[in-house]
């Protein structure tokens, strides 16, 4: 078979998914660790952040990780200057990053980040990976997300400028 499998004592065949199942000795050694990364866009979603964190921690423990590090962040998925995520990516001892959805990690170019981490024998595990498989649909979604973010960013900047002018006048 093209995937790892084993025969159980009852005669059944158990197929192992290499994406999720690894020897726990390779998941966490003394010099490496696993991080569960949870992110929401705004502070009013803090309850969602806690639920997301709980699900990630339970997933990591079910994978065999004894003490996963939990990192929570509030910030836009379009913003590349998320301090906590950048710290995780820069840390070579973090060998596994677990996220709930692809867009919780990055809205765009997730494949580039995955490739660069894979070149360093590191990986990202997406718990709920039922994203759109059609490349064209995913690309269009990313482009629309980018345009919306820029449009709302301009509106926000324009609104802030108007407020500053009013404050300066009074």
N, C-alpha and C positions, 0 to 999 in steps of 0.2 A: 504494500500500500504506500501511497505517496506521503502519508502522515504517520507519526509515531502511534503505535497501538500496543496493547497487551491483552493476553487471554486471562480472564479471571477464573478462579477455581470452579465457578458454576458453569463454565463453558462459554460465557459471553465474551464479546470483544469490546474492550474499552478503548476508544479513540481519544488521543490527547491532542489538544489544541496548543501548538507551541507558542501562540501569542499570549496565552494566559497561564499556561502551566510550565513552570521551570523548576528545577531543583532548588529547594529553599536555601541550600548552601550557596548557590550562585546569586540568589536574590539579595541576600544581605550577608556580607562578611564584615570583618572588623573595620575595614577602611571604606566601605560603601554603605549607602542607605537609600531607602525608598521614601519619596515625598508624595503626599496627596495634596494636589493643588486645587483649591476651590476659589472661584471668583464670581462676583456679581458686579453689575454695572453701577449701582447707586446704593447709598446708605439706607434707603428705605426698603431694601431687599435683604436686610440682615437675617431675617428668619429663614429665607431661602438659602442663605449662605451656611447657616448652621445645619440645615437639613442636608445640604449637599456634602458638607464635611462629614456628617455621620454616615452617609451612604458610602463615601470614599473610604473611610476608615474600616467599615465593615467589609468592603470588597477586598481591601489590602490584607486584612486579617484572614479572610477566607482563602487568599492566595498563599498564605503561609508566612507573611511578613509579621515578625514578632512585635516590633515597635515602630510603626510608620510615623514619619514626621508630618505634621499637619501644617500647611501654609494657607492662610486665608488672605484674600486681597479684594479690595473694592476699587474698581477702575474700569475704564472702557476697554472693550476687546479690540478696538481700533488703535488704541494708544500703545506704541511700542516701548514707552518708557515706564513700564511697571517695575518698580524697584524690587519687589519680592520675587517676581518671575525672573528678572534678570539675574538676581543673586543665585537662584536655583540653577539656571542655565550655565552660569559661570563656574559653579562648584563641580569639579570633576569627581567628587566622591558620591554625588547623586547619580546613581546608575539607572534608576527607574522613577518616572514621573507618572502618577496616576491622575487622570482628569475624568470628569463625568461625561462631558460632551466635548467635541472638537472645538466648538465655538467658545467654550469656557477657557480654553488655552489661548487660541488665536483665531481671529475672524478670517484672516487671509494667510496664504502661503504656509499652511501647516505642514505641507509635504516637505518644504525646504528645511524646516526646523527638524522634522523627523529624520531626514537624510543626514543632516549634519550630526545629530546625536548618534545615529546608527554608525557613523564612521568612527565614533569614539567608544563603541561598544556600550552605548546607553540607549534607552528606549522610552517611548511614551505609550502608556496603555490608556485607551479610551474605553470607559466602562460601557457607555451606551452608544455604540458605534453604528447606529442605524441611520446614518446620514445619507444624503442623496448620493447615489453611485454614478449618476450620469455626469460626466465632466462638464458638459456644456451647461447644464442646469446649475451645477455648483459654481462655475465661473460667473454666470449671470447673477447669481445671488450675491457673490462677493463684490462684483462691480456695483450692483445696486446698493449694497450696504455701504460701500465706500462713498458713492455719490450722496446718499442720504446723510452720512456722517459729515461730509463737507458742507452740505447745504445747511444742516442744523447748526454746525459750528459757525458758519457765517452769520446766521440769524442771531446766534447767541453773542457773537462778537459785536455785531451791529447794535444789539440791544444794550450791551454793556457800555459801548461808546456813547449812546444816547443818554444813558443814566449818568455817566461821568460828565457830559456836557451840562446836563441839568444841575448836577451838584456844583459844578464850577460857576454857573451863572448865579446860583442863589447863595 
